[in-house]
Amino acid sequence: MAVLVFNALGAPIWVGTWSAVGYLAGNPATISTLIYAQVRRYELYLLIALAVVALAVERADRDAETAVPNLFQAPTQNQDRTVVQGRRPGLGRS
């Protein structure tokens, strides 16, 4: 019974929301044109902000990769092998 009540309440909200969004997006004399005008006005600043965020995320990702070694990747020639339980793999017990 509760599902029926919530469905009856949620359906008009869902339909009303998306109908309003569709109306505002399709009507040229609405708020969407004002938003579009502001975006066009500040698009250079928005692009610069987006680039700064992308570079910060890339740098944080790169720093995270160097801070924590990938345990699933085979060691390269320049990397030392992992010490497991106080011994090096393949050299027997110490």
C-alpha positions as CSV (number, residue, x, y, z in Angstrom):
1,M,0.0,0.0,0.0
2,A,2.9,2.4,0.8
3,V,4.3,1.8,-2.6
4,L,1.1,2.9,-4.3
5,V,0.9,6.1,-2.2
6,F,4.5,7.0,-2.9
7,N,4.0,6.2,-6.6
8,A,0.9,8.4,-6.7
9,L,2.8,11.3,-5.0
10,G,6.0,10.9,-7.0
11,A,4.6,10.6,-10.5
12,P,3.1,14.1,-10.7
13,I,6.3,15.6,-9.2
14,W,8.4,13.7,-11.8
15,V,6.1,14.7,-14.7
16,G,5.9,18.3,-13.5
17,T,9.6,18.7,-13.1
18,W,10.5,17.3,-16.5
19,S,7.6,19.2,-18.2
20,A,8.9,22.5,-16.8
21,V,12.5,21.7,-17.8
22,G,11.3,20.9,-21.4
23,Y,9.2,24.1,-21.5
24,L,12.0,26.3,-20.3
25,A,14.5,24.7,-22.7
26,G,12.2,25.1,-25.7
27,N,10.7,28.5,-25.1
28,P,13.1,31.2,-26.4
29,A,11.8,34.0,-24.0
30,T,12.6,32.1,-20.8
31,I,15.2,31.8,-18.2
32,S,17.2,29.4,-20.4
33,T,18.1,32.3,-22.7
34,L,19.3,34.4,-19.7
35,I,21.4,31.5,-18.5
36,Y,22.8,31.0,-22.0
37,A,23.7,34.7,-22.2
38,Q,25.5,34.6,-18.9
39,V,27.4,31.5,-19.9
40,R,28.5,33.1,-23.2
41,R,29.5,36.2,-21.2
42,Y,31.8,34.3,-18.8
43,E,32.7,31.3,-21.0
44,L,36.4,32.2,-21.1
45,Y,36.5,32.3,-17.3
46,L,34.6,29.0,-17.1
47,L,37.0,27.4,-19.5
48,I,40.0,28.6,-17.5
49,A,38.4,27.3,-14.3
50,L,37.7,24.0,-15.9
51,A,41.3,23.7,-17.1
52,V,42.6,24.5,-13.7
53,V,40.4,21.9,-12.1
54,A,41.4,19.3,-14.7
55,L,45.1,20.0,-14.1
56,A,44.7,19.8,-10.4
57,V,43.0,16.5,-10.6
58,E,45.6,15.2,-13.0
59,R,48.4,16.3,-10.7
60,A,46.7,14.8,-7.6
61,D,46.3,11.5,-9.6
62,R,49.9,11.6,-10.6
63,D,51.1,12.3,-7.1
64,A,48.9,9.4,-5.8
65,E,50.5,7.0,-8.2
66,T,54.0,7.9,-7.1
67,A,53.2,7.9,-3.4
68,V,51.7,4.4,-3.4
69,P,53.3,1.6,-5.5
70,N,51.0,-0.5,-7.6
71,L,51.2,-4.0,-6.0
72,F,49.7,-5.7,-9.0
73,Q,52.3,-4.5,-11.5
74,A,55.5,-6.4,-12.0
75,P,58.6,-4.4,-10.9
76,T,60.6,-2.8,-13.6
77,Q,64.4,-2.8,-13.9
78,N,64.8,0.4,-11.9
79,Q,62.5,-0.8,-9.0
80,D,63.6,-2.9,-6.2
81,R,61.7,-6.1,-5.5
82,T,59.3,-6.1,-2.6
83,V,60.5,-7.5,0.7
84,V,58.0,-10.1,1.9
85,Q,58.1,-11.2,5.6
86,G,61.7,-10.0,6.1
87,R,63.1,-11.8,3.1
88,R,63.5,-11.2,-0.6
89,P,61.5,-13.5,-2.9
90,G,63.6,-16.3,-4.4
91,L,66.6,-16.0,-2.1
92,G,65.5,-18.5,0.6
93,R,65.0,-17.8,4.3
94,S,67.3,-15.4,6.1
